Amino acid sequence: METNSNRNLLYIIYGLIAIIIALVISNVYFINQTNDLEPKVIAQSAEKVKMKSELDSLDVKLASANDSKTQLSAEMQQKTDSLKGVIAALKVKLSKGKLTQAELARVKAQLKALKIEVKDYTAQIEDLKRKNDSLKTVSDTLKSNLAVVSNKAANLEKSNAELDSKVKMGAALKLAKAVVVPYKIRKSGKEIEDNYAPKVKKVKITFTIAINAIAKIGTHDIYAQVLDPASKLIKTSDSTAFVADGKTLQPTLKASIDFKNDGSPYNISWSNSTTLKPGVYTVLFYADGFTMGKTTFELKK
């Protein structure tokens, strides 16, 4: 009986020993498995950080390439948006917890393809920038040349205008000599020379024009202004304004002559309907838009 009890005790002890040995073996296996897994988790985490950094770098490259100074086509802008979308999607995947080896491999492959695509795309943008810069340089050069040509044209036009003005001035008629004779008029209509101011009713002017090789032969309008002793213009009711020396003037009288450029004398006259004052009168002559010359005459008390 005692022998059986001892035997049963031994069986129990052996069973406990077997269980302990099994537990030890199991714990050693679990520890080994855990030790094998921990480096893998750390390695995967490091890889995810590295890939996240590379995605950030690609993001920066795209942003730098697509600055506001470069005008992209609709197709290129669509490409930019597509690449940004891929980068964002990969960042979302990497932000998840543990990935399977297959998932991690797919992300790696996508990132590798993405890096090549971004490199090619940014190279296209840089090429576009270089072409734009080249076109801008050409455009700036053309604008500069156009400005130079325009400036030269303006200067030439100004020179031509000045030359034309000088030619016109040179061709304008110039007074050589003028003689003014005042007249009184009798009731019979006869005209008699008289320089007594209150009696003068008509003034006749005889003048000659200087010989001018470039003056136009033919009809010229002659304008005369008569200024009284107080330098006040004597106007007539039918006088028409004219332009001379860049100013609009009012004449006392106007006449047309047939200029022959041979020194011939010409006559013009002015009839007075008012009582004139004694003193020195000035007669200013104009022709062809310029001052022609002047003369004076005196009326007595």
C-alpha positions, 0 to 999 in steps of 0.5 A: 500500500505504501509502495503504491503511494510512493509510486503515485507521488513519484508520478506526480513529481515527474508530471510537475517537472514535465510541466515546468520544463514545458513552461520553460521551453515555451517561455524561451520560445516566446522570448526568442520570438519577441526578440526577433520581432522587435528589430523588425518593428524598429526597422519598419518604423525607421523605413517609414520615417525615411519614406515620409521624409522623402515624400516631404522633399518631393512636396517641397520640390513641386512647390518650388518648381511651381512658383507664381513666376512660371505660367503652366499649361492646363495639362501641366497644372493637372500633372502637378495636382496629380503628383500632389495627390499621390504624395498625400495618399502615400503619406496617409498610408505611412501614417497608419500603424504596422504595415504588412511586408507586402504593403510596405513593399508596395509603398516603396515601389510607388515612392520609387516610381514617384521620385522618377516622375517628379524628377522628370516633371520638375526638369520639364518645368525648369526647361520651360523656365529657361525658355520663358527667360530666353523669350523674355530676354528676346522680348526685352531686347526687341522692346529696347530696340523698338524704343531706340528706333522710335526715339530715332524716328521721333528725333528725325520727325522733329528734325524734319519738322524743324527743317520744314519750318526753316525752309518755310521761314526762308521761303516766306516773303520779306519786306524790302521797302515800304512807303506810306502816303496819307490822303484826304478826300475832297467832296468831289472824290479827289484824293490829295496827299495830306498828313494832317491827322483829322483830315486823313481818310485814306492811306496808300502803301507802296512796297517792294519785296526782297528777291528770294530764290526759294520763294514761291512765285505766284499769289500770296496773301499780304496782311497788314496791321496798323497800330495807332500812336498808343500801339492800339490796333486799328480794326476794320469791320471786314477783317478776317483773323490770320495766323503768323509766327504761331499766333492768331492775329487780327489784320487792319487790311488784307490784299493778294499780290502776284509775286514775280520775284523781280523787285516789282512794287505793290500797292495796298490801301486802307480807307479810314472812317474815323478821326485819326490822332496825331503821332507816329503810326506803325504798319506791320506786314505779314505773309506766308505765316511769318512777319514780313517787316514793318514801317512807320508814318507820322500824322501831324496835328 
